[in-house]
Amino acid sequence: ILMYDGEKFYKFSKEEGFEAKNVLSIEEDFDHNLWFGTFGEGLYKYENDTFINYDKKYNINTGSIRSIEKTDDELWFGTASDGIFKITEKDSVISIKYINKKSGLNSNNIYLTFYDSNDNLWCGSEKGVDKIKFTKENQIEREIAEERNQEAALQTYLDRMTELLLEKDLRGSEPE
């Protein structure tokens, strides 16, 4: 991994605690820590100038993490085989909450995630798009597109993501 601090580049590798060779996703959390999803090599967090491999530290198997999405107060991880999950960490103990095919997703093979301004988490897979709505009571309402509408739903999702990315790029900030 290469990081740029505005003046120079820094290279991180095994010597600095980052052992993965294939990074698939990166996201900054609310405390300005960086999270790295890898291709089967663990979930890493860069905190206080240290890399933490969550798979090794907590004896978990996160698999391949293709996407990391920040909602209002959580990070969600989209995987290649286990749907999506979030990690809650308190007093050095973690809990993992999964939403997957058993919970109602079309597929556990998640390629993309996107959190919109209406508190929806969109998950794109080879089977189409799932929309997950988070309510104020911390309940989850799932809306799953019917199979015959999957292609149209996916195209709408991709069009909207493109619009939001262009807005962010043109404004230099988050879209409203």
Secondary structure, DSSP 8 states (H G I E B T S, - for coil): -EEE-SS-EEE--GGGT---S-EEEEEE-TTS-EEEEESSS-EEEEETTEEEEHHHHHT-----EEEEEE-SS-EEEEESSS-EEEEEEETTEEEEEEE-GGGT-S-S-EEEEEE-TTSEEEEEETTEEEEEEE-TTS-EEEEE--GGGHHHHHHHHHHHHHHHHHHHHHHTS---
